[in-house]
Amino acid sequence: MYHWRDGIGPRDQRPVTFNENFGTFEREDNQFGTDEFLQLCELIGAEPWININMLSGSIEEMKDWMEYCNRKEDTTLSRLRAANGHPEPYNVKYWGLGNEVWAGGGTMTPQTYMDKYRTFSSAMPKFTSSVFEATQMYPIASGPDTNKPRESVKWTQDFFKELSQYRQPPIKGYDMHFYNWNITDPTDTPTEFTEEGWNRVIDGCLELENLLRTQYSLVNDGVKLVPEPEGPLDSKLEHVDLIIGEWGNWHYSAFTAQPALKQQVTMRDAITTALTLDLLQRNCDKVSMACNAQTMNVLNSLVLTEGSHMVLTPNYDVFMMYQAHRYASALDLPRQDSESGAYVFASEKDGLITLNITNASMSESKNVKVLFDHAVEILSVHRLEADNPHTCNTVESPDAIRAHTVKTQYEQGKDYTFEAPAASISVITARLL
């Protein structure tokens, strides 16, 4: 398990360990540690989330890590951070207390986990100047493995039953995990699959919608178990955010891949990424945060590296195409177009409508009829597609699959028919007139 001090300071002086987590079984040189991770987040404008090692780590180690990252006052740990190149605090807000504690994170029960969670979360520094000042720290509890539907229901019920006992420790978020397992057929790989295998993976990603809605209800029911406080200075826990800390496709070959869990990305993965983002946005009133697993080199990656080379996967294009939905309002649409069977999602912001059309068929092109409530002007159509569904981006062919602008001209109006080629994702931008 990870100890943060192994990953700070001069790189040539960092300890070399051996990593057996998740079947890695290779040497760990600790070259990418806390400062490298947080400075990467600064460079790309991302909000960092750090998980605490509750299996082999201690409360003292957790506190020191938080102090190193966030303490602005002149202390030994803030001086150490400055000596390592970052005088100003990183102000890390999101802290997971343990990760997948029902499995490799400790094989705990909700009861044993809550016993540890109470002490760890209660010991978190506040980084405030007054006992009455609200902390900006955001502790996240390890929620269930929703790939096991029965266990995940019981885990959440038991977790909140324990949380409701006596006084409540600090808690802001509850982290459920879901992987789209593609592990029943060892011959199905990230780049070699049949149409049956294609459909199995597409259908699998859609299971997340019902699972997150179930967990949302369970979390709300669990919070209702919290009793009214007796003291005038005590506040009642009223809400816990539902978070999906890990989601993405997991193909069978990732188990034996070296480096561990590395897998290629084709349009099959891009389609499921688009459909997952659609369902997350459709349930934005229930899910506060969701994280694709993972960003680089592992599972459903946006970026793959080979030595000094970097390759942007089709998933990267999906995220770039979907940027227009940020800070917008989701529109009330069915998940699928009833006539064509294509998947749709739309949002509106500042008089602009962004419409996604995803044709999840591996081989069949579709025409999708769209009737807007008001007249619009089609400003742009961007599309991601591949000539061959098994194609992927490599060092030799880094742009084999890239989003492109569709040149078709459209008249102003309300009634449109959009072409959706097989295995394609289209994002249409329209301005309300």
Secondary structure per residue as TSV (DSSP state, phi and psi in degrees):
chain	resnum	aa	ss	phi	psi
A	1	M	-	360.0	154.2
A	2	Y	-	-78.3	135.8
A	3	H	-	-120.9	119.7
A	4	W	G	-63.8	-30.1
A	5	R	G	-66.6	-19.4
A	6	D	G	-68.2	-18.4
A	7	G	G	-113.9	29.1
A	8	I	S	-128.6	166.5
A	9	G	S	85.8	-175.0
A	10	P	-	-54.6	132.1
A	11	R	G	-65.1	-33.1
A	12	D	G	-76.2	-4.2
A	13	Q	G	-110.9	4.0
A	14	R	S	-78.4	143.3
A	15	P	-	-65.8	148.0
A	16	V	-	-103.4	123.6
A	17	T	E	-121.6	-177.3
A	18	F	E	-122.4	129.8
A	19	N	E	-105.5	117.1
A	20	E	-	-108.6	4.3
A	21	N	G	-67.9	136.8
A	22	F	G	53.6	35.5
A	23	G	G	70.1	23.1
A	24	T	-	-66.4	-53.8
A	25	F	-	49.9	55.0
A	26	E	E	-152.3	164.9
A	27	R	E	-68.1	141.5
A	28	E	E	-115.0	115.9
A	29	D	-	-92.0	-4.2
A	30	N	-	56.6	38.3
A	31	Q	-	-83.0	-19.3
A	32	F	S	-117.2	96.5
A	33	G	-	-114.5	-153.7
A	34	T	H	-59.0	-50.1
A	35	D	H	-66.7	-40.4
A	36	E	H	-63.6	-43.2
A	37	F	H	-63.8	-47.6
A	38	L	H	-71.6	-32.2
A	39	Q	H	-72.2	-32.3
A	40	L	H	-62.3	-43.9
A	41	C	H	-58.7	-40.9
A	42	E	H	-63.2	-41.3
A	43	L	H	-64.6	-38.6
A	44	I	H	-99.7	0.6
A	45	G	T	74.7	31.7
A	46	A	-	-100.4	149.3
A	47	E	-	-88.3	119.4
A	48	P	-	-75.0	151.7
A	49	W	E	-133.3	122.9
A	50	I	E	-116.0	134.0
A	51	N	E	-99.8	135.1
A	52	I	E	-85.4	139.3
A	53	N	-	-80.2	103.3
A	54	M	-	-97.0	-4.1
A	55	L	S	-84.0	-55.4
A	56	S	S	-115.2	1.6
A	57	G	-	-94.8	174.1
A	58	S	-	-123.2	167.4
A	59	I	H	-62.6	-39.5
A	60	E	H	-62.5	-42.1
A	61	E	H	-62.9	-41.5
A	62	M	H	-60.6	-48.9
A	63	K	H	-61.0	-41.7
A	64	D	H	-64.4	-39.2
A	65	W	H	-63.9	-43.7
A	66	M	H	-65.6	-39.9
A	67	E	H	-64.1	-42.6
A	68	Y	H	-59.5	-41.1
A	69	C	H	-77.2	-34.7
A	70	N	H	-122.6	-14.0
A	71	R	-	-72.8	121.3
A	72	K	-	-89.6	-26.8
A	73	E	S	-67.9	159.4
A	74	D	S	-76.9	98.6
A	75	T	-	-130.8	173.4
A	76	T	H	-59.4	-41.3
A	77	L	H	-75.2	-35.0
A	78	S	H	-69.5	-32.4
A	79	R	H	-66.8	-37.8
A	80	L	H	-63.6	-42.1
A	81	R	H	-61.3	-43.3
A	82	A	H	-63.8	-40.7
A	83	A	H	-63.4	-26.2
A	84	N	T	-91.4	9.8
A	85	G	T	108.1	6.1
A	86	H	-	-138.3	83.8
A	87	P	-	-59.9	-37.5
A	88	E	S	-80.8	147.0
A	89	P	-	-64.3	149.5
A	90	Y	-	-78.9	-21.8
A	91	N	-	55.9	52.0
A	92	V	-	-71.7	124.1
A	93	K	-	-94.9	-44.1
A	94	Y	E	-93.0	122.2
A	95	W	E	-131.5	116.5
A	96	G	E	-85.5	130.7
A	97	L	E	-98.2	93.8
A	98	G	S	84.9	166.0
A	99	N	S	-149.3	127.2
A	100	E	S	46.0	54.8
A	101	V	T	-69.5	-12.4
A	102	W	T	-80.4	-6.5
A	103	A	T	-131.6	-118.5
A	104	G	T	-63.7	-14.5
A	105	G	T	-82.2	8.2
A	106	G	T	143.3	-6.2
A	107	T	-	45.8	47.9
A	108	M	-	-87.4	165.4
A	109	T	-	-98.3	164.9
A	110	P	H	-56.8	-33.4
A	111	Q	H	-68.7	-48.5
A	112	T	H	-68.0	-36.0
A	113	Y	H	-65.4	-43.4
A	114	M	H	-63.3	-35.1
A	115	D	H	-58.9	-43.6
A	116	K	H	-74.7	-39.7
A	117	Y	H	-59.3	-40.9
A	118	R	H	-57.1	-44.6
A	119	T	H	-74.5	-42.4
A	120	F	H	-64.6	-47.9
A	121	S	H	-68.4	-33.9
A	122	S	H	-68.6	-23.8
A	123	A	T	-91.2	-3.3
A	124	M	S	-63.6	133.4
A	125	P	-	-62.2	150.7
A	126	K	-	-94.8	-28.0
A	127	F	-	56.6	43.9
A	128	T	-	-126.9	171.4
A	129	S	S	-106.3	-0.8
A	130	S	S	-148.3	146.9
A	131	V	T	-64.1	-23.1
A	132	F	T	-91.9	-5.0
A	133	E	S	-85.7	133.3
A	134	A	-	-70.2	136.3
A	135	T	-	-78.7	149.0
A	136	Q	-	-91.5	-4.8
A	137	M	-	-68.4	143.2
A	138	Y	E	-128.2	88.4
A	139	P	E	-75.0	135.5
A	140	I	E	-119.0	126.1
A	141	A	E	-88.2	149.5
A	142	S	E	-76.5	110.2
A	143	G	E	-86.1	-158.7
A	144	P	E	-89.3	167.8
A	145	D	E	-88.7	98.9
A	146	T	T	-79.4	0.7
A	147	N	T	-71.0	-10.3
A	148	K	S	-117.3	88.1
A	149	P	H	-57.3	-43.2
A	150	R	H	-68.9	-45.4
A	151	E	H	-62.8	-37.9
A	152	S	H	-66.8	-34.9
A	153	V	H	-64.2	-48.1
A	154	K	H	-66.6	-38.4
A	155	W	H	-58.4	-49.2
A	156	T	H	-66.5	-40.5
A	157	Q	H	-61.1	-46.8
A	158	D	H	-68.8	-36.4
A	159	F	H	-60.1	-49.2
A	160	F	H	-75.1	-24.9
A	161	K	H	-63.0	-43.7
A	162	E	H	-69.4	-39.5
A	163	L	H	-62.2	-33.5
A	164	S	T	-74.6	-12.4
A	165	Q	S	-71.9	131.4
A	166	Y	S	53.7	-132.6
A	167	R	S	-89.5	149.3
A	168	Q	-	-95.8	134.1
A	169	P	-	-75.8	166.0
A	170	P	-	-59.9	131.0
A	171	I	-	-156.1	132.3
A	172	K	-	-117.9	-38.8
A	173	G	E	-131.1	158.7
A	174	Y	E	-131.4	118.6
A	175	D	E	-104.7	103.1
A	176	M	E	-92.3	148.1
A	177	H	E	-117.9	143.9
A	178	F	E	-146.2	123.6
A	179	Y	E	-113.0	139.7
A	180	N	E	-82.9	87.2
A	181	W	E	-66.1	127.9
A	182	N	E	-125.1	71.0
A	183	I	-	-127.1	8.8
A	184	T	S	-84.3	-20.0
A	185	D	-	-123.7	102.5
A	186	P	T	-61.4	-20.1
A	187	T	T	-81.6	-12.7
A	188	D	-	-83.7	115.7
A	189	T	-	-115.0	173.3
A	190	P	S	-57.1	-27.5
A	191	T	S	-117.4	-10.2
A	192	E	-	-124.0	114.1
A	193	F	-	-158.2	158.7
A	194	T	-	-92.3	175.2
A	195	E	H	-65.9	-32.9
A	196	E	H	-63.3	-41.8
A	197	G	H	-66.3	-37.8
A	198	W	H	-57.7	-50.8
A	199	N	H	-65.7	-35.8
A	200	R	H	-60.7	-42.6
A	201	V	H	-71.2	-40.5
A	202	I	H	-59.9	-48.7
A	203	D	H	-63.8	-35.8
A	204	G	H	-62.9	-38.4
A	205	C	H	-67.2	-27.4
A	206	L	T	-73.7	-13.7
A	207	E	H	-63.3	-23.8
A	208	L	H	-59.7	-32.1
A	209	E	H	-60.9	-50.8
A	210	N	H	-67.3	-35.0
A	211	L	H	-64.7	-43.8
A	212	L	H	-68.9	-34.2
A	213	R	H	-68.5	-36.6
A	214	T	H	-63.3	-46.7
A	215	Q	H	-64.8	-37.2
A	216	Y	H	-59.5	-44.1
A	217	S	H	-65.7	-40.9
A	218	L	H	-64.6	-40.2
A	219	V	H	-64.0	-45.7
A	220	N	H	-63.9	-39.8
A	221	D	H	-65.1	-37.6
A	222	G	H	-66.1	-39.8
A	223	V	H	-64.0	-31.3
A	224	K	T	-65.4	-17.5
A	225	L	T	-75.2	-16.4
A	226	V	S	-67.1	126.0
A	227	P	-	-75.9	163.4
A	228	E	-	-68.6	135.9
A	229	P	-	-71.0	153.1
A	230	E	S	-91.6	-31.5
A	231	G	S	-89.0	147.9
A	232	P	T	-67.9	-22.0
A	233	L	T	-93.1	-4.2
A	234	D	-	-88.0	145.3
A	235	S	-	-115.7	147.8
A	236	K	-	-88.5	138.2
A	237	L	-	-68.7	117.1
A	238	E	-	-107.8	-21.2
A	239	H	-	-157.4	143.1
A	240	V	-	-131.8	127.5
A	241	D	E	-71.5	140.2
A	242	L	E	-89.4	128.5
A	243	I	E	-125.5	142.1
A	244	I	E	-108.9	95.1
A	245	G	E	-73.5	-24.0
A	246	E	E	-146.0	128.1
A	247	W	E	-149.2	151.5
A	248	G	E	153.8	173.4
A	249	N	E	-79.6	139.7
A	250	W	E	-130.4	106.2
A	251	H	E	-91.5	156.0
A	252	Y	G	-55.4	-41.6
A	253	S	G	-65.9	-16.4
A	254	A	G	-63.8	-25.8
A	255	F	G	-64.6	-31.7
A	256	T	T	-108.2	2.4
A	257	A	-	-68.0	147.8
A	258	Q	S	-129.4	124.7
A	259	P	S	-58.3	158.7
A	260	A	T	-58.7	136.2
A	261	L	T	65.7	15.5
A	262	K	-	-82.3	134.0
A	263	Q	-	-148.6	150.6
A	264	Q	-	-75.2	169.7
A	265	V	-	-131.7	122.7
A	266	T	-	-113.8	-172.2
A	267	M	H	-66.0	-23.2
A	268	R	H	-61.3	-42.5
A	269	D	H	-71.5	-38.2
A	270	A	H	-63.3	-40.2
A	271	I	H	-61.8	-46.8
A	272	T	H	-68.3	-31.1
A	273	T	H	-64.8	-44.5
A	274	A	H	-63.0	-44.7
A	275	L	H	-65.1	-36.3
A	276	T	H	-67.9	-44.4
A	277	L	H	-61.2	-38.0
A	278	D	H	-61.3	-47.4
A	279	L	H	-70.2	-30.8
A	280	L	H	-67.3	-42.5
A	281	Q	H	-68.8	-34.2
A	282	R	H	-66.2	-26.1
A	283	N	T	-111.2	34.6
A	284	C	T	-66.8	-15.1
A	285	D	T	-80.2	-9.1
A	286	K	T	-113.7	-30.4
A	287	V	E	-111.3	123.2
A	288	S	E	-87.7	-28.7
A	289	M	E	-157.3	144.9
A	290	A	E	-147.0	139.6
A	291	C	E	-125.5	120.6
A	292	N	E	-62.4	137.5
A	293	A	S	-116.0	113.7
A	294	Q	-	-125.2	178.7
A	295	T	S	-72.8	-41.0
A	296	M	B	-134.9	124.2
A	297	N	S	71.6	-9.3
A	298	V	S	-124.4	127.6
A	299	L	S	54.0	-120.3
A	300	N	S	-83.9	54.9
A	301	S	-	-70.8	151.5
A	302	L	S	-90.8	-26.1
A	303	V	E	-135.1	135.7
A	304	L	E	-119.9	143.5
A	305	T	E	-121.3	145.6
A	306	E	E	-134.0	101.9
A	307	G	T	61.6	-122.7
A	308	S	T	-90.3	0.7
A	309	H	E	-92.9	146.2
A	310	M	E	-123.9	133.5
A	311	V	E	-121.5	129.3
A	312	L	E	-89.9	123.6
A	313	T	-	-82.5	168.5
A	314	P	H	-57.9	-27.8
A	315	N	H	-61.0	-34.7
A	316	Y	H	-58.3	-44.9
A	317	D	H	-62.8	-38.9
A	318	V	H	-59.1	-48.3
A	319	F	H	-62.8	-39.3
A	320	M	H	-66.8	-41.5
A	321	M	H	-64.0	-32.1
A	322	Y	G	-86.6	0.1
A	323	Q	G	-58.0	-29.8
A	324	A	G	-62.1	-19.2
A	325	H	G	-79.6	-12.5
A	326	R	T	-61.9	133.2
A	327	Y	T	66.6	14.3
A	328	A	-	-95.0	174.4
A	329	S	E	-106.3	128.1
A	330	A	E	-67.2	138.4
A	331	L	-	-95.6	152.8
A	332	D	-	-83.4	96.6
A	333	L	-	-128.2	151.3
A	334	P	-	-67.6	159.1
A	335	R	S	-64.7	-36.2
A	336	Q	B	-126.1	145.4
A	337	D	-	-70.5	125.5
A	338	S	T	-66.1	-27.8
A	339	E	T	-86.6	-48.6
A	340	S	T	-92.0	-24.1
A	341	G	-	84.2	-1.0
A	342	A	-	-69.6	152.2
A	343	Y	E	-90.9	140.2
A	344	V	E	-135.1	151.1
A	345	F	E	-155.0	147.2
A	346	A	E	-146.6	151.9
A	347	S	E	-139.2	164.2
A	348	E	E	-132.1	136.5
A	349	K	E	-154.4	125.7
A	350	D	T	53.7	41.7
A	351	G	T	78.5	5.6
A	352	L	E	-111.7	134.0
A	353	I	E	-106.1	129.0
A	354	T	E	-110.0	120.2
A	355	L	E	-117.7	125.2
A	356	N	E	-97.7	134.8
A	357	I	E	-127.0	116.1
A	358	T	E	-116.0	117.1
A	359	N	E	-94.2	105.9
A	360	A	-	-87.8	3.6
A	361	S	-	-75.7	132.9
A	362	M	S	-70.8	-26.3
A	363	S	S	-132.0	-9.9
A	364	E	-	-112.8	123.9
A	365	S	-	-76.2	153.0
A	366	K	E	-135.9	153.4
A	367	N	E	-111.3	128.1
A	368	V	E	-113.5	119.7
A	369	K	E	-88.4	130.2
A	370	V	E	-126.2	126.8
A	371	L	E	-115.5	109.5
A	372	F	E	-78.5	151.0
A	373	D	E	-67.0	-30.8
A	374	H	E	-129.9	162.2
A	375	A	E	-63.8	142.5
A	376	V	E	-136.3	164.4
A	377	E	E	-115.1	123.8
A	378	I	E	-77.1	115.2
A	379	L	E	-88.0	-37.5
A	380	S	E	-162.1	154.4
A	381	V	E	-133.1	118.4
A	382	H	E	-111.1	140.8
A	383	R	E	-137.1	144.0
A	384	L	E	-118.3	124.8
A	385	E	-	-158.9	169.3
A	386	A	-	-141.1	147.4
A	387	D	S	-66.1	-31.2
A	388	N	S	-129.3	127.0
A	389	P	T	-64.3	-13.8
A	390	H	T	-93.4	-1.2
A	391	T	-	-69.2	145.9
A	392	C	-	-143.6	163.3
A	393	N	-	-85.7	134.3
A	394	T	-	-132.2	173.8
A	395	V	S	-59.8	-38.6
A	396	E	S	-73.3	-33.9
A	397	S	S	-132.0	73.5
A	398	P	T	-68.9	-18.9
A	399	D	T	-119.0	31.0
A	400	A	S	-60.5	-35.0
A	401	I	S	-124.7	115.2
A	402	R	-	-143.3	142.7
A	403	A	-	-64.1	144.1
A	404	H	E	-139.2	161.9
A	405	T	E	-87.6	130.5
A	406	V	-	-83.7	128.0
A	407	K	-	-82.2	-7.5
A	408	T	-	-56.7	137.6
A	409	Q	-	-95.0	140.5
A	410	Y	-	-124.7	140.7
A	411	E	-	-77.8	156.2
A	412	Q	S	-67.8	143.9
A	413	G	E	168.2	-163.2
A	414	K	E	-116.9	-26.1
A	415	D	E	-109.9	119.7
A	416	Y	E	-134.6	155.0
A	417	T	E	-124.5	120.8
A	418	F	E	-108.4	135.2
A	419	E	E	-76.8	136.1
A	420	A	E	-127.5	93.8
A	421	P	-	-58.8	159.6
A	422	A	T	-55.4	140.3
A	423	A	T	52.5	55.7
A	424	S	E	-135.7	157.6
A	425	I	E	-125.9	123.8
A	426	S	E	-119.1	136.5
A	427	V	E	-121.9	118.2
A	428	I	E	-110.2	131.9
A	429	T	E	-110.6	124.1
A	430	A	E	-128.1	141.5
A	431	R	E	-103.9	129.5
A	432	L	E	-68.3	135.5
A	433	L	-	-98.9	360.0
